[in-house]
Amino acid sequence: MAAPPPTPGLAPRVAAPPPPGAVANRDDALRAMAGALAGPGLVVVTGPPGSGRTRLLERLARASKRPVHAGGGLAMLSGQPALALERATRARMPAGDLPLLAEAVYSRTRGGLLVIDDLQWCDAATLAVLPVLAERLPVAAALRIPNRLGDDALARLLAAAVVVPVPELTDAEAAALVAEAAPALPPARAGALAARAGGNPLALTALARRAAHTGAAEPDPGAPGDPASAAAAAIADLPRAGRTALAVLGLLGRPAHPSLLGEGAQVLADAGLAAWEGPFLRPASPWMAEIAAGILDAEARRSMHEHLADATAGVEAARHAHAAGLADRALAAALAAARDASPQTRAEALLLAAELDGAHAVPAARAALEAGRTNAALAVLDRAPRSDGETAVVRAWALLAVGETPRARAALQAAPPGPETDQLRLLCAPVHERAGLALELRTIYAGTDHPGLAAALAGDDPDALAAAEALARAAGDATTAAWCAWSRVIALADAARLVEAEAVAHEAADRAGADGAYSWQTRFLAAAAWCLVLSGTGLDNVIAAAQSLADHALPAVADTLIAASIALAEADTGALGAARARLSRLHDAPAALDGLVAWLEHETAWLDGQPGPEAPEAQPGLVGGLAHITGRWIAYDTGTEPVPADAVPWPAPVATTLAAWDKAAPGPFAQAASAWDGLAAREQVRCLLALAAHSGEPHAAVAALEAAERIADEHGLIVLAGRARRGLRKHDVRRDRRSARGGGGLTDREAEVLRHVASGHPSRRIAEILGITAETVETHIRSGMRKLGAKTRTEAAVLLSAAPLEGGEG
């Protein structure tokens, strides 16, 4: 599996290694690791086989005050995607999507220490995601040197890490290790063994135990240190049952039940060459187990693989049968393992079957696509014995998934006619051809029950999309169902049915979470947050929830929507500088969201009193209509001519508002304000402000401004509330914002923030306590100061403390 591309906006952390000479012994190495992981970061401990990398990780984990999530690679299962991360999190991982994988791991390890042993046996997805995770949590890993990792993958990993080579044993450490392994050995003999071990604790332990139990003559102190030879010598001195059990562990590449190891299980445990992991026994060093398997002759190794094929099941049995040269048995086992299996297991089984018999290449490619292993799908298709129509269809899916749309269209030329091919034709068609092709396909496939094609033809009709989603779910097509739900959320939002869109998004997020589809879950949660912000509902809570979601590694669409949600909420609640800075970082937003980002930039500039030129031409839909409404306000404030809105079927409230601007009369603006009531508070307030601006009667203007002020205050729309108050002052309506009881109409959250100010907490600490951003804290402080009539935050806190609120408003 190829390494996923880097996540945009998440540059790897390049950390400086410890200063030369700073790591003189293993205690120094442990302190260097702990210091580098005081916050988020990545530490990689490197060393040769048996050098004590695992022991250092174990010591770091025991010393950690954080929860520890420990896993590691396994030699026999090195090709299984994200296995080390699954062992650490005790959950299945979506290895085919890097942002999704980072999200899934981070959601289970947040606040803890992630420990990954034996990186040399980890897959490309694990190696690629560790630097991404290290942006947000401490990660400690161990890597054997030398190893067979690709140069590029290894360079990317180490560039983002503090690399701590395991120091050689000091004399004192070596003496202590020998004393632990063979306490009866004389000191002179222990020194000779330490020299022979070459600073390798595993070799030293093996030599010490051998010397203690066999009484062998003292080795030549001048012999070169050879840990592998020392380990092989120790293995050779084990009883036959012990050697066999250790070799089994080496071939398995994972912990095993004692029943699989026979009498040798206890021999290994007594010798310290294996340790208990629940009811299973794992090798104390996988390196030792590999050596035990490596010294088997070819026939013994084949025979042992055949034995393991009998003793194991599923894909593992198939792999051992394959290693034993039993191709027919391996193929049968692989095909059996693929039945009723999870997507990942089915893909692994069928890919092995295709390796044995190319006739299974197309089913293997489909399974790989379902499991998110697109490159494996393309690779296995090259082993297909013939390039028929089915091969062309699957190749088109794979090419479409990797973004090779022109090549996917070319592949479809050899595809047979049918609904799946036509679905792909529609998905691969250039934008300017899609409408005509969709019309053609609707005529051909009237009343189709093909889930994918029905979804593609549903367009933007929420009811049709709901029906297509139900059809896809009934057919077991989870991907099509998710796309239907997403299209339905977008269609409802574009129709200004924000409450419905938010509800559908949350329902879809719950389903995606239950299915383990975390990429879809975050996308739906981001859409729900966006709908809430547009409606002006609970901005404080929206900011807190969105900021929490923004802490995760997100796919591009979800990342942009969350950033947009926070920016608009910040702008509406007065943190305009923070909003504009956040928007400036959205330069690489997906093309589909360019119009949304452009509107936000103009909207924030207008709220900040710095209106720019007319917003660029916007697409139809709610955001496109809002861009035109903002353009009308900018033109009104600057005295310029607005760009006329195109004659498109705008959502009803948008159409009513644009018509009111065209007529520039109080009555139409009153109708527009009513149209937004219950849908979007911020747009209702803007219509009331426009009503006041176009009213020729002062009494009516004041009434509209007071209504706008009340609604804006209720929803936390601080900037729009300020504009309403400025309008009231022009009509000589002034208020003393300082309450007689010091409360001044503070919201519960404003009062809570000011109480923390009174306790002496800085803004960033208050943000940590309340789970919101520091910018939001500052917004609440400024709003509280204004409402209390205080000139400083300290004065506001004192006024609040001197006269507690009877109750805040929500």
N, C-alpha and C positions, 0 to 999 in steps of 0.2 A: 504493500500500500504506500503510495507516495505521500510525502508530508503535505498537510494542508497549507495553503498560502497564509502568510501572516495576516492577522486581523488588523484592518485599518484603524489607525489611532492608538494602537497598542505597541509602541516601539519596545524592543527588548531592553531590559535593564542591563547595562554593562557595568559590572562592579569590579573594583580594583582588587587584585589578589592580596593576601596578607603580605606585609613587608618582609623582605628577605631576612631570614634568621629569626623571624617572629615565632615560627612553629618549630620548636626544637624537640618536642616530645608529644605524646598523645594527649596529655592534659592541655598543652598549648593548642593543639589542633582542635580539641573540644571547645576551648574558650574562643578560638577564632570562629568556629562554626556558630556558636551561640551568639557572639557579637554581631555576626553578619545577618543573623535571623532575629534580631531584636524587633524588627518590623518586617514588612513584606520583602521577599527576596528569595534567591535560589543559591544554595550551596551544593556543590558536587564534590564528594570525597572520592579521590582516585587512588588506585594502587594495584599492584599485581595480584594474582590469585593467592588467597590465603593471607593477605597482608593485614587484615583486621578492619576492613571498611565497614562490614556489617556490625562489628562490635562498637565502633565509634557511633554509628547511627543509633544503636540500642542505648548507649550511654546518653546521647543527646536527647532521645525520647524520654528516658527516665528522669532526666533533669528538667524537662520542659514543664512549665506550669499550665500550658495549654492542653486541650484534648489532642491526642495523637491519633492520626489516621495512617496506618502503616500498611504498605503493600510492596509488591516487587515483581520483577519479571521471572518467568520460568522458562528453562531452556527448551523443553519439548513443545511448549506452547508459545514460542516467541513470535509466531505469526498471528496469534489471536489478537485482534484489535483491542487496545485499552485494557488488557488483562490486569496489568499492575494497578491501574486506577480502580478497576472493579474490585480487586482484592482489598484495596485501601478503603473504599467507600461502602463495600458490601452491597453493591447495586449494579445493575446493568448500565453500560455506558454507550452513548451514541457516538461511536468512533469516526463516523464518516463525515462529520461536520465540526470543524475546529471551534467556532464560537459556541456551538451547541454543547460540545464536549466540555469546554471550559466552564460553561454555565452549570452543567450537571454536576461536575466535580466541586466547583466552588460552593454551590448551594448546600452540599453535604459536609464541607470541611471548613466553612467560614468560621473564623475565630479559633481555629485549631492549627496544628502543625502537620503538614503532609510529608510523609517519609516514604520514599520509593527506593528499594534496594535493587541491585542487579540491573542497572539500566542497559547493560550490554545485551539483555534478553528482551528488551522492550521494543514495541513496534513504533513505526514512524509517527503515528498520531500522538502517542504518549510523549515522545521526545519533543514534538512540536508544541504541545500544549503546556509543558512545564514552564517555559519562560512567560507565557501569557498568564498562567496562574500566579507566578511569582510577582506579578504586578500588584497582587491583592492579598496574598497570604504567604507565610513562610513555607518554603519547600526545601527539604534536605534529601539528597539522593546519593547513591554510591555507584561508581562506574569502574568496572575492571579494565585494567590496561595490561596488555593490548586487548583489542576487541575487534569485531567485524562490522561495526557501525559505519555507514557511509560518511565520507569526509564532510560533505555539506551539512548533513544533519548534526554531526558531532560538532562542527564549527559553530553552527547557530546555537546549539545548546550551551556550549562552554563560553560563548561570547556574552551570554546573559547571566553567567554564574560567577560566584566566588569559588574558585577551584582550590581545594585544600588537599594536597597530596598527603597520603598517610605516611608519617615519618617512620623511619626504621626504628626498631626497638632500641631503647637505650640499654645500657648494661643493667641498670636497676630494674627496668621493665622486663628484660629477658630473664633475669634471675628470679623475679617474682613469678613469671609464667612457668618456668621450669619447676619452681618449688610447688606450684599448684598442681602441675601435671604429674610430677614425680618427686614427691617431697623427700624420698630417701636418697636421692642422687647426691654424691659429694659435690662441693662447690666447684672443684677443678673440672669435673666431668660436665657439670652444667655449663661452664664457660666454653668448653669445647663444642658442646651441642649448639650453643648460641652462635658460635662462629660458623658452624656448618649450616645452620639454618639461614644465614645471610640476612638476618633482620626480619624474617617472615614468621609471624607468630604461629601460623598453622603448621608450617614445616617444623618449627621448634617444638610445638606440642606433640606432633607425630613422632619426632625423633626421641623426645623425652619419654613418652609412654613406651615406645619400643625398647629403649634402653632399660627402663625400669622393669619391664615384664620379661625380657629375654636375657638380660645380663650380657648383652653383646659387648664386644670389645669397643673401647673408646675410638670414635672415628678420628680420621686424620684432620687436625685443626686447619690444615692448609688447603683442604679440598674446597672447590668453589661451591658457594651456596646454590643449591638446586632444589627449590621447593617441590617441584613436580616429582623429581626423583625421590625425595624424602617421603612425599605422600604415597607414591607408588610402592616404596619399600614398606611403609606402614600398612598399606592395604594388603600386600603380599603376606604379611605376618598375621593377618586376621584368619580366624577359622574359615573354612570354605563357605559355611552358611552366612557369615558376616560379609565376605567378599561378594557373594551372590546378591545379598540384600542391598548392599551399597551400589552395585552395578544396576540393579533394578531401579533404585532411586535416580541414578544418573540417566537411564534411558527414559524413565517416566518424565523427568523434569518437573516434578511436583511432589508434594507430600503424599504418602501412601498409608493405607491401613495396614496394621501388622499382619493381618491375614494374607496379604499379598506378598509379604516379605519373608514369611515363615520364621524358622528359628533364628535367623539372622537379625530380626528386629531387636531382640533383647541384647544380642551381642553388640550391635551398633550403639544402642542406648548406653550400655555399660561402658563402652569405650569412649563415649563422648563424641562419637562421629555422627550421631543423629540426636535430635531433640523432639520432644512431644509438642504437638500443636493441636490441642484438643485430643480427639481420639486417633489422630494421625501422627505419623512420624516423618519428620523432614530431615534432610541431611544438614549437619551443622555447617557444612560448606558445600554448596553445589559444585564447587571446583573439585573437591575430593570425590564426589559422586561421579562427575564427568570422567575423572581419571580412572575410576574403577570400571566404568563402562568402556573407556578407551583402550584398556589393556586386555580386553576380551579379544580372542581371535575371531575371525569372520564367522565361522560356523557357530561358535558359542553366542555371538551377538545375534545372529539370525534366529537361533533357537530361542533365545530369550525374548526377542520381539514377537515370535510366534506365541510363546507362553503369555505375554502381556496382551496379545490380541484376544486370547481366550479369556483372560481375567478382567479385561476392561469392556467398555460398551461404547456405542455411538461413534462419533468421529474419531475419538482416541483409539478405539479398537481398529478402525479402518486404517489409520495412519500406521499403527504397529504392524498390521497385516501387510501393508504396502512396503514397509521397511524390511519385512521378512521375505519379500519376494512373492507373496501370495496375491497376485493381482486380481484374480477373479473374486477371491474372498474379500479383498479390500474394497472392490467396486460394489459388491453386494452390501457390505456393511455401510459404506458411504451413502448409498441410495436409501437404505433403511433408516439411517440417522436423519436424513433430510425430511422424512415424513413427520408431519405434526410437530415440527421443531420451530423454535423462535427464528426470526429473520436472520440473525447473525449465524446461528448454528446451521440453518438450512443453507446459507450461502457457503459456509466453510465446507460442508459436506459435499455439495454439488460441485464446488470448485475442485475438490479432490477427485470426484468422479470424472470430471472433464479432463483432469490430468491423466487419468487412467484410460479413458475412452472419449475421444473428441465428439462422439455423438451426443454427449450430454452438455456440450458447450453452451447452447442457447438457453436451456433451463438454468444453467449455472449463472449465465449473465443476467437473466431476469432476477434470480435470487440475489445476486450481488447488488443490482440496482435497488432492490427493495431494502437491502441492508445498508445502503449508502456507500457501497464500495464501487464507485463508478470506474475507476481505473482498472480494477480487477475485472470488471465486466468487459471493458474494451480488450483487455489482454486475452481473456479466455475465448472471446469471439474469434481471435486469430487462429485458434486451434480447431475451429469448426471444420468438419470434413468437406463441407460445400457451402457456398454462399447463396442460400435460397431466399425466398421472400420473408420468411420468419426471421432469419438472421438479419436481413436489412431493417426490419422494423425495430428489433432490439438494438441494433447498432445506432439507429436514429435516436432512440431514447437516450442511449449512453452519451452520444455526441451532444444532444440537446442539454443533458445534465451538466456537462463540462463547459457549456457556453459556445460550442462549435456549431452555431445555427446553420451557416451555409453548408457545412459538411453534412449536417443532419438532413437538410433538404435534398442534397445530392444522394444520400443513402436511400431516401424514400423513393427514388426513381425505380429501384428494383423491388419495392414492397408491393404485396398483392393488394387489390382493392378491398375495402372494408372499413368499418367504423373506426378501428384503432388507427389505421393509416390516415383516414381523414381527420381524426383528432390531432394527429401529429402534424398533418399539413396545416391545420389551423394554428397550432402552437408555433410552427416554424415560419409561418407566412410573414412577409414584411408588413409593417404597420398599415401602409396604405392599401394593402390587398385584403386585410382581414374582414372588413365589413362585407365586401362583395362575396368573399368565400363563405362567410357565415350564412349569408342569405341563401347561397346555393345549397349549402349543407342542410339548412332547415327545410328546404323543399324536398331534398332527397330523403332525409331521415325524419320525417314528421312522426312525432310520437315515439322516438327511439327510447329504448330502455338500456342502452349502453351507458354505464355510469360516467366514463370519461368524456364521451362525446356530448352527453346530456349536460354535463357541467360546463363544457366549453361553449355550448350553444345557449346556455341560460342567460348570458349577457349580464345586465345589471338589474334584473327583476328579482327583488328579495324573495318573493314567493317561489319563483322558479328555481332559485338557488337553494332554498330550503328543501324543495322536493328533490333536487339533484343530490344534495348532501345526504338525505335519507336513503336515496337509491344507492349511493356509493357505500354508505355504511352497511346496508343490507348485503351488498356484494363483497364486503370485506376490503374495500379499496380505501384505506385510511388516508392516503395522500390526496386523492381526489376529494374526499370529504372535507379535509382541512382547507383545501383551496376554495371549495364552495363556501365554507363558513367565512373565510377571509373576504371573498368577493361580496358576500352578503353584508358584512360589517361595513365595507367601503360603500356599497350601494345605499344602505340606510343612512350613513353619515352624509353622503352627497345629497340625499333628499332632505337633509336637516332634521332627520328623525334620530337625534343624538341619544335620547334616553333609550330607545330601542337598540340602537347600535351598541351602546355601552353594555346593555344586558346580554346581547348576543355574543359580544366579545368575551365577557366574563364566563358565560356558559362554555364557549369554545375553549377558553383557557383551562377551565376545569377538566374538560375531556382530554385535552392534550397532555395535561399534567398526569392524569390517571394512566395515559398510554405511554408515558415516558418521553413524549415528544416535546422536549423543553424549548427547542428553537421556536416551534409554533406557539407554545405557551407564552413565551416572552413577547412574541409579536402581537398576540391577542391582548395581553395585559397592557402593552404600550398603546394599542389602539383604544382600549377602554380609558386609559388615562387621558389621551388626546380628546376623546368625546367629552369627558368630564370637564376638562379645562375650557373647551369651547362653550360648554353650557354654563360655565361660571359657577360650578357646584363644588363647595368644600375645597377651596384652593389650597388652604394650609395642609389638609390631609393629602391632597393630590401631589403637592410638592414633595412631602415626606415619602409617600409611596413610590413616586417616580424616581426620586433620588436614590432610594434603596435599590430599585431595579437597575438604575444606571450604574451602580457599583459592579454589576455583573458584566461578563463578556457577552455581548449581544450581536445577533445578525444585523446587517446594515439597516434594514428597514425598521426593525424595532429600535435600534440605537438612535436613528434619526427622529422617529416619532417621540421617543422619550425626551430627547434633548429639546425638541420643539415644544413639548408639553411643559417642561420645566421653564423654558424661556418665556412662553406666553404667560404662565402663571406668575413668574417673577416680574414680568413687565406690568401685569395688571395689579400686582400687589406693591408696586413701587420700586422694586430692585431693578431699575432700568439699565444701569451700568452692567450688572451681572447678566442680564438678559442679552444685551447686545454683544457682550464678550462670548457668551455661549453660542450665539448664532454665528459669530465670526468663525467658529471652529467647524461649522457644518459645510465646509467647502467641497467635501467629497460625498455629499448625500446622493442616494440613488436617484437616477433620472426621473423616476415616477414621482418623486417628492420635491422636485425642483420648484414647482409652482407654490407648494406649501411654504418652503423656506423663503422664497422671494416675498410672499405676502407677509410673513412674520417680520422680515427685515423692515418693510415699509410700515407695518402696523406699530412696531416698537419705536421706530423713528417718529411716527406721529404722536404716540403716547408721550414721548420724551420731549415734545415741542420742537422737534427738528425735522419737519416733514421734508421728504425728498421729492423727486419728480414722480409723476404718475406711475403707479405700479405697472409692471410689464403685462403684456397680454396674457390673460389667465385662461385656463381650461374651464369647461363647464363643470358644474358641481358646486358644492357648498363653498369650498375654499376659493374657487374661481370667483364666485359671487361676492365673497367677503373681500377679495382683492379689489373688485370694482367699488364696493362700498367704501373701503379705505381710500381709494382713489378719489371718490367724491368728497370725502372729508379733507383730503389734502388740497384738492382744488378749491374748496370753500375757504380753507384757512389761508391759502396763499393767493387767492384771487385770480386763479388761472382757470382755463377751460378744461373740464374733465374729458377723458376719452370715453366716447359712448360705449355702452355695453352691447355686445352682440345679441342678436335676436335668437337666443337659444332657450330651451325649456329649463329655466332656472328653478331651484326649489321655491315653493310658494312664498315663504317669508322673504327670500332674497328678491324675488320678482316684485313683491309689494314694496319693499324698501327702495329699490331702484326706481320704481314708478313714482314714489314719493319725492325722490330727489329730482326727477324730471319735472314734476309739477311744482316743487318748491312751495308747498302750501301746508298749513297746519293739519288739516283733515287727513290727508294721506299719510302724514307721519304718525298721527294717532293710530290709524289703522295698522301701520307697520309695527308700531310698538306692541299692539295687541297680538299681531301675528307671531312675534317672538316670545310672548309671555309663556313661560313654562318650557321653552326650548333652549334659549340662550340668553341669560341675564345680561351679558355684556352688550349684545346687540339691541336688546330692549332699552338699555340705558342710553345707547348711542342714538336710537330713534327719538327718545324723549329729549335728549339734548338738541337734536335737530329740530324737533317740534318747537322747543323754546326759542331757538335761533330764528325760526321762520314765523313766529307768532307776532301779530301786530298789537296784541293786547297784553300789557304788563301782567295783569292778573293771571291770564292763562299761561304766560311764560313762567311766572313764579311757581305755579302749580306743577308744571311739567318738570321744572328744575328740582323742586322738592321731592317729587316722585322719583326722579333719576337719582338724587342723593340717597334717598332711603333704600332703593334697590341695590345701589352700588355698595352702601355700607353693609347691608345684610349679607352680601356675597363676597365681601373683602376686596372689591374692585377699587382700590385706593386712588389710583390715578384718575379714573372716571369720576369718582366721588369728588375729587379736588376740582375737576373741571366744572362740575355742577355747582360747587360752592363759589367758585369764581364768578359764574353766571349770576348766582344769587346776590353776590356783593354788588354787581352792576345795577341790580334793582334795589340797592340799599337794604338788603336782607342780610343781617349779620348775626352771628351766634357766638356766645362765649363758650368755647369748647371745653373750658375747665369746669368740671362738675363740682357741685357743692360738697359732695362726699368724696371727691378725688377719683371717682371711677371713670367719669367722662365717657360712658358707653363703651368701655373696653370689651373686646371679645375675651373669651376664656383663655385663648392661647396668648393674647397680648398680655393679660394679667399674669399668666404663668411665667412668661419670659421676663417680665419686669420683677417678679419675685426672685428669680434667679439672679438678676442684676443686683438686687438689694442684698443678696447673699455674697456678692463679690465675684461671681463667676464671669469670665470673659465670654465673648460671643461664641468662640469655637467650642468651648466647654459646654455652653448651653445647647449648642447644636448637637453635640454628642449625647447629652442627657435626653433631649427630646426627640432625637432621631430625625432632625431636619437639617437643612443647610445653614451655614453661617450667614449667607446672604438673606435667607428668610428670617433668621433671628434679627438681623439689622432692620429688616422691613418692619417687623413687629415693634421693635424699639422705637423707630421713627414714628410709626402710627400712634403708639401709646403716648409719646411725647406730645404729638400734635393734639390728641384728644384731651390730654391732661393740662395742656397749656404750659408744659415744662420746656425750659431752654436746654437742659442737659439730661442725659439718661439717668444720672444720679438723682436729679431733682424729681424726675418722673417716678423712680423707684421709691423715693421718700414720700411723695404724695400718695402713692398707692398704699404704702405701709401704714401711713398715718390715718388713712380712712379706707378700710377694706371694702371691697365691692359686696353689694348684696347679692349679686348674681350677674354673670356676664351674658352677653348675647352670643349665639353660636356662629 
